[in-house]
Amino acid sequence: MAKKNEAELPKTTDGFSFNNFYQGTKEELEKVVWPSRKQLISESAAVLLMVTLSASLIYLVDGLFAWAAKQVF
């Protein structure tokens, strides 16, 4: 006995339909919860801060290893 998929798509013989694609895309975009301007700015600042801190840490650790390698070799 074959298993049924929970989300079976209807079989179409027409192939790709731009209208169906557009309607499906429109329906999915209506489900999206868009962030407020304040939330967008706050989260963008947090990401930029973390990227800057991570890059600085990597730079410092790389400098430490370069210094240690010079001492050894």
Rosetta blueprint (number, residue, H / E / L):
1 M L
2 A L
3 K L
4 K L
5 N L
6 E L
7 A L
8 E L
9 L L
10 P L
11 K L
12 T L
13 T L
14 D L
15 G L
16 F L
17 S L
18 F H
19 N H
20 N H
21 F H
22 Y H
23 Q H
24 G H
25 T H
26 K H
27 E H
28 E H
29 L H
30 E H
31 K H
32 V L
33 V L
34 W L
35 P L
36 S L
37 R H
38 K H
39 Q H
40 L H
41 I H
42 S H
43 E H
44 S H
45 A H
46 A H
47 V H
48 L H
49 L H
50 M H
51 V H
52 T H
53 L H
54 S H
55 A H
56 S H
57 L H
58 I H
59 Y H
60 L H
61 V H
62 D H
63 G H
64 L H
65 F H
66 A H
67 W H
68 A H
69 A H
70 K H
71 Q H
72 V H
73 F L
